[in-house]
Structures are given as structure tokens and as C-alpha cells.
Amino acid sequence: MTDTPPDRLSIDPDSPYFDQPLLERGIGIRFKGVERKDVEEYSISENWVRVALGKKVDRRGRPLTIKLSGPVEAWFQRPAEGDEGASAEG
């Protein structure tokens, strides 16, 4: 795996941008210089994040989200499983 997160990622399993193995590594998001833990989806190239709108849900029980625009930074919080052994050997 690479140490660069994808340009776009979602935590919604129905989204085409959902990727379980990447999400298990943990993704850190900094939006407008502030680290956020409530991001549902992000796009680095398009400079936006989607966050839940309180506890409101749609008729299917999924959280309602709002799209916020601004600079987005993303990083992995844990190294890939194959990378851990390589860094310990060197």
C-alpha cells in the first residue's frame, strides 16, 4: 500500500469511493487548518468535505450531511501492515 491517501474517500458502504482496508488504517483529516473527526466523505482535489448535520437522518436512517468547501489535507494514522516490518528492520 502507499502512504498517500486517495484523493476521495467515503465511509458510506454504498458509495463508489468506499474502501474498507484504507478506512481500517485510519484517516486523519485537516480541514481549514483544524483536525476533524466527523468527516463522512472528502475530496482533496475539489477542496470539500461532507460532515453529518447533527443527529438528523434521512428516511432510510442515514445521516444527513452538509458539504463544506475549503482546503483539505489527509493522512494515514497507521502504517500499512507490510510497512511495519520494513521500518523495524532498517
Backbone as JSON Lines, residues from 0, in Angstrom:
{"i":0,"aa":"M","n":[0.84,-1.19,0.0],"ca":[0.0,0.0,0.0],"c":[0.88,1.25,0.0]}
{"i":1,"aa":"T","n":[0.29,2.32,-0.41],"ca":[1.0,3.59,-0.46],"c":[0.75,4.39,0.81]}
{"i":2,"aa":"D","n":[1.63,5.36,1.07],"ca":[1.45,6.21,2.25],"c":[0.62,7.44,1.95]}
{"i":3,"aa":"T","n":[0.13,7.57,0.73],"ca":[-0.71,8.69,0.35],"c":[-2.17,8.25,0.28]}
{"i":4,"aa":"P","n":[-3.04,8.89,1.07],"ca":[-4.46,8.54,1.0],"c":[-5.05,8.88,-0.37]}
{"i":5,"aa":"P","n":[-6.14,8.25,-0.74],"ca":[-6.76,8.55,-2.04],"c":[-7.29,9.97,-2.07]}
{"i":6,"aa":"D","n":[-7.48,10.48,-3.29],"ca":[-7.99,11.84,-3.47],"c":[-9.39,11.98,-2.9]}
{"i":7,"aa":"R","n":[-10.18,10.9,-2.97],"ca":[-11.55,10.96,-2.47],"c":[-11.87,9.66,-1.74]}
{"i":8,"aa":"L","n":[-12.52,9.76,-0.59],"ca":[-12.84,8.59,0.22],"c":[-14.11,8.86,1.0]}
{"i":9,"aa":"S","n":[-14.92,7.8,1.18],"ca":[-16.19,7.91,1.88],"c":[-16.31,6.79,2.9]}
{"i":10,"aa":"I","n":[-17.02,7.03,4.0],"ca":[-17.27,5.98,4.98],"c":[-18.59,5.28,4.73]}
{"i":11,"aa":"D","n":[-19.35,5.72,3.72],"ca":[-20.64,5.11,3.37],"c":[-20.4,3.87,2.5]}
{"i":12,"aa":"P","n":[-20.79,2.66,2.97],"ca":[-20.55,1.45,2.19],"c":[-21.24,1.44,0.83]}
{"i":13,"aa":"D","n":[-22.27,2.23,0.62],"ca":[-22.97,2.29,-0.67],"c":[-22.27,3.22,-1.67]}
{"i":14,"aa":"S","n":[-21.28,3.96,-1.23],"ca":[-20.58,4.91,-2.1],"c":[-19.54,4.2,-2.96]}
{"i":15,"aa":"P","n":[-19.33,4.66,-4.2],"ca":[-18.26,4.08,-5.02],"c":[-16.87,4.44,-4.5]}
{"i":16,"aa":"Y","n":[-16.78,5.39,-3.57],"ca":[-15.5,5.82,-3.01],"c":[-15.21,5.17,-1.65]}
{"i":17,"aa":"F","n":[-15.98,4.17,-1.28],"ca":[-15.79,3.44,-0.03],"c":[-14.67,2.42,-0.22]}
{"i":18,"aa":"D","n":[-13.72,2.35,0.75],"ca":[-12.62,1.37,0.69],"c":[-12.3,0.93,2.12]}
{"i":19,"aa":"Q","n":[-12.83,-0.22,2.52],"ca":[-12.71,-0.71,3.89],"c":[-11.25,-0.87,4.36]}
{"i":20,"aa":"P","n":[-10.35,-1.47,3.57],"ca":[-8.97,-1.62,4.05],"c":[-8.29,-0.28,4.35]}
{"i":21,"aa":"L","n":[-8.56,0.73,3.56],"ca":[-7.98,2.05,3.83],"c":[-8.57,2.67,5.09]}
{"i":22,"aa":"L","n":[-9.87,2.51,5.28],"ca":[-10.52,3.07,6.46],"c":[-10.02,2.39,7.74]}
{"i":23,"aa":"E","n":[-9.69,1.1,7.66],"ca":[-9.18,0.38,8.84],"c":[-7.83,0.92,9.28]}
{"i":24,"aa":"R","n":[-7.05,1.47,8.36],"ca":[-5.77,2.08,8.72],"c":[-5.97,3.38,9.48]}
{"i":25,"aa":"G","n":[-7.12,4.0,9.33],"ca":[-7.39,5.28,9.97],"c":[-6.95,6.42,9.07]}
{"i":26,"aa":"I","n":[-7.84,7.35,8.85],"ca":[-7.56,8.52,8.01],"c":[-7.71,9.76,8.87]}
{"i":27,"aa":"G","n":[-6.67,10.57,8.9],"ca":[-6.74,11.85,9.58],"c":[-7.1,12.92,8.56]}
{"i":28,"aa":"I","n":[-7.99,13.84,8.94],"ca":[-8.43,14.91,8.05],"c":[-8.21,16.26,8.73]}
{"i":29,"aa":"R","n":[-7.56,17.16,8.02],"ca":[-7.43,18.54,8.49],"c":[-8.16,19.4,7.47]}
{"i":30,"aa":"F","n":[-9.18,20.13,7.94],"ca":[-10.0,20.97,7.08],"c":[-9.87,22.41,7.57]}
{"i":31,"aa":"K","n":[-9.4,23.28,6.7],"ca":[-9.16,24.7,7.03],"c":[-8.26,24.83,8.25]}
{"i":32,"aa":"G","n":[-7.26,23.96,8.35],"ca":[-6.28,24.04,9.43],"c":[-6.71,23.41,10.74]}
{"i":33,"aa":"V","n":[-7.91,22.82,10.8],"ca":[-8.42,22.22,12.03],"c":[-8.64,20.72,11.79]}
{"i":34,"aa":"E","n":[-8.1,19.89,12.68],"ca":[-8.3,18.45,12.55],"c":[-9.73,18.1,12.92]}
{"i":35,"aa":"R","n":[-10.39,17.32,12.05],"ca":[-11.79,16.97,12.25],"c":[-11.95,15.47,12.35]}
{"i":36,"aa":"K","n":[-12.86,15.04,13.22],"ca":[-13.15,13.62,13.41],"c":[-14.53,13.23,12.87]}
{"i":37,"aa":"D","n":[-15.3,14.19,12.38],"ca":[-16.69,13.94,11.96],"c":[-16.89,13.94,10.46]}
{"i":38,"aa":"V","n":[-15.84,13.7,9.68],"ca":[-15.92,13.75,8.22],"c":[-16.5,12.44,7.69]}
{"i":39,"aa":"E","n":[-17.55,12.54,6.88],"ca":[-18.18,11.38,6.25],"c":[-17.53,11.07,4.91]}
{"i":40,"aa":"E","n":[-17.12,12.1,4.18],"ca":[-16.51,11.94,2.86],"c":[-15.66,13.18,2.6]}
{"i":41,"aa":"Y","n":[-14.59,13.01,1.81],"ca":[-13.76,14.16,1.47],"c":[-13.26,14.05,0.04]}
{"i":42,"aa":"S","n":[-12.85,15.18,-0.53],"ca":[-12.18,15.24,-1.82],"c":[-11.08,16.29,-1.72]}
{"i":43,"aa":"I","n":[-9.84,15.84,-1.86],"ca":[-8.71,16.75,-1.75],"c":[-8.64,17.67,-2.97]}
{"i":44,"aa":"S","n":[-8.77,17.11,-4.18],"ca":[-8.63,17.91,-5.4],"c":[-9.76,18.93,-5.57]}
{"i":45,"aa":"E","n":[-10.95,18.6,-5.09],"ca":[-12.08,19.51,-5.23],"c":[-12.26,20.4,-4.0]}
{"i":46,"aa":"N","n":[-11.43,20.21,-2.97],"ca":[-11.42,21.05,-1.76],"c":[-12.76,21.08,-1.04]}
{"i":47,"aa":"W","n":[-13.27,19.92,-0.63],"ca":[-14.5,19.88,0.15],"c":[-14.52,18.65,1.06]}
{"i":48,"aa":"V","n":[-15.34,18.75,2.11],"ca":[-15.63,17.63,3.0],"c":[-17.14,17.57,3.21]}
{"i":49,"aa":"R","n":[-17.64,16.38,3.53],"ca":[-19.04,16.22,3.93],"c":[-19.04,15.81,5.39]}
{"i":50,"aa":"V","n":[-19.83,16.51,6.19],"ca":[-19.95,16.2,7.61],"c":[-21.42,16.0,7.96]}
{"i":51,"aa":"A","n":[-21.66,15.2,9.0],"ca":[-23.02,14.94,9.45],"c":[-23.64,16.22,10.0]}
{"i":52,"aa":"L","n":[-24.92,16.38,9.76],"ca":[-25.66,17.56,10.2],"c":[-26.36,17.22,11.51]}
{"i":53,"aa":"G","n":[-25.6,17.24,12.59],"ca":[-26.14,16.88,13.9],"c":[-26.56,15.43,13.95]}
{"i":54,"aa":"K","n":[-27.7,15.15,14.56],"ca":[-28.21,13.79,14.66],"c":[-29.35,13.53,13.69]}
{"i":55,"aa":"K","n":[-29.53,14.44,12.72],"ca":[-30.62,14.3,11.76],"c":[-30.31,13.16,10.78]}
{"i":56,"aa":"V","n":[-31.34,12.4,10.43],"ca":[-31.2,11.3,9.49],"c":[-32.25,11.41,8.39]}
{"i":57,"aa":"D","n":[-31.96,10.8,7.23],"ca":[-32.94,10.8,6.15],"c":[-33.94,9.66,6.38]}
{"i":58,"aa":"R","n":[-34.85,9.46,5.44],"ca":[-35.9,8.46,5.63],"c":[-35.36,7.03,5.64]}
{"i":59,"aa":"R","n":[-34.13,6.83,5.18],"ca":[-33.51,5.5,5.21],"c":[-32.62,5.29,6.42]}
{"i":60,"aa":"G","n":[-32.55,6.28,7.31],"ca":[-31.78,6.16,8.54],"c":[-30.32,6.57,8.41]}
{"i":61,"aa":"R","n":[-29.92,7.07,7.24],"ca":[-28.55,7.54,7.04],"c":[-28.44,8.99,7.49]}
{"i":62,"aa":"P","n":[-27.3,9.39,8.01],"ca":[-27.17,10.77,8.48],"c":[-27.25,11.78,7.34]}
{"i":63,"aa":"L","n":[-27.92,12.89,7.6],"ca":[-27.93,13.99,6.65],"c":[-26.56,14.66,6.72]}
{"i":64,"aa":"T","n":[-26.03,15.05,5.57],"ca":[-24.7,15.66,5.54],"c":[-24.76,17.02,4.88]}
{"i":65,"aa":"I","n":[-23.75,17.82,5.15],"ca":[-23.59,19.13,4.54],"c":[-22.19,19.17,3.94]}
{"i":66,"aa":"K","n":[-22.07,19.8,2.78],"ca":[-20.8,19.89,2.08],"c":[-20.16,21.24,2.42]}
{"i":67,"aa":"L","n":[-18.93,21.19,2.94],"ca":[-18.19,22.39,3.3],"c":[-16.99,22.52,2.37]}
{"i":68,"aa":"S","n":[-16.73,23.73,1.87],"ca":[-15.62,23.96,0.94],"c":[-14.45,24.61,1.65]}
{"i":69,"aa":"G","n":[-13.25,24.19,1.27],"ca":[-12.03,24.75,1.83],"c":[-10.88,23.78,1.65]}
{"i":70,"aa":"P","n":[-9.67,24.19,2.03],"ca":[-8.51,23.32,1.86],"c":[-8.6,22.07,2.74]}
{"i":71,"aa":"V","n":[-8.27,20.91,2.13],"ca":[-8.37,19.62,2.81],"c":[-7.01,18.93,2.77]}
{"i":72,"aa":"E","n":[-6.56,18.42,3.91],"ca":[-5.36,17.59,3.99],"c":[-5.77,16.24,4.58]}
{"i":73,"aa":"A","n":[-5.19,15.16,4.06],"ca":[-5.5,13.82,4.57],"c":[-4.2,13.04,4.77]}
{"i":74,"aa":"W","n":[-4.18,12.17,5.78],"ca":[-3.03,11.32,6.04],"c":[-3.5,10.04,6.72]}
{"i":75,"aa":"F","n":[-2.66,9.0,6.62],"ca":[-2.95,7.75,7.31],"c":[-2.49,7.86,8.75]}
{"i":76,"aa":"Q","n":[-3.3,7.35,9.68],"ca":[-2.93,7.39,11.08],"c":[-2.05,6.21,11.49]}
{"i":77,"aa":"R","n":[-2.13,5.1,10.72],"ca":[-1.31,3.92,10.99],"c":[-0.64,3.49,9.69]}
{"i":78,"aa":"P","n":[0.57,2.94,9.77],"ca":[1.23,2.46,8.56],"c":[0.56,1.2,8.02]}
{"i":79,"aa":"A","n":[0.79,0.91,6.77],"ca":[0.28,-0.31,6.16],"c":[0.92,-1.51,6.86]}
{"i":80,"aa":"E","n":[0.24,-2.66,6.87],"ca":[0.75,-3.82,7.59],"c":[2.1,-4.29,7.06]}
{"i":81,"aa":"G","n":[2.33,-4.24,5.78],"ca":[3.61,-4.63,5.21],"c":[4.71,-3.66,5.52]}
{"i":82,"aa":"D","n":[4.39,-2.39,5.78],"ca":[5.39,-1.35,6.04],"c":[5.95,-1.42,7.46]}
{"i":83,"aa":"E","n":[5.22,-1.99,8.4],"ca":[5.67,-2.04,9.79],"c":[6.95,-2.85,9.92]}
{"i":84,"aa":"G","n":[7.02,-4.01,9.31],"ca":[8.2,-4.87,9.39],"c":[9.39,-4.24,8.7]}
{"i":85,"aa":"A","n":[9.18,-3.58,7.59],"ca":[10.29,-2.96,6.85],"c":[10.92,-1.84,7.65]}
{"i":86,"aa":"S","n":[10.11,-1.06,8.38],"ca":[10.68,0.05,9.14],"c":[11.39,-0.47,10.39]}
{"i":87,"aa":"A","n":[11.0,-1.62,10.94],"ca":[11.65,-2.19,12.12],"c":[13.01,-2.78,11.77]}
{"i":88,"aa":"E","n":[13.16,-3.3,10.52],"ca":[14.4,-3.91,10.11],"c":[15.48,-2.88,9.83]}
{"i":89,"aa":"G","n":[15.08,-1.7,9.35],"ca":[16.05,-0.68,8.92],"c":[16.53,0.15,9.98]}
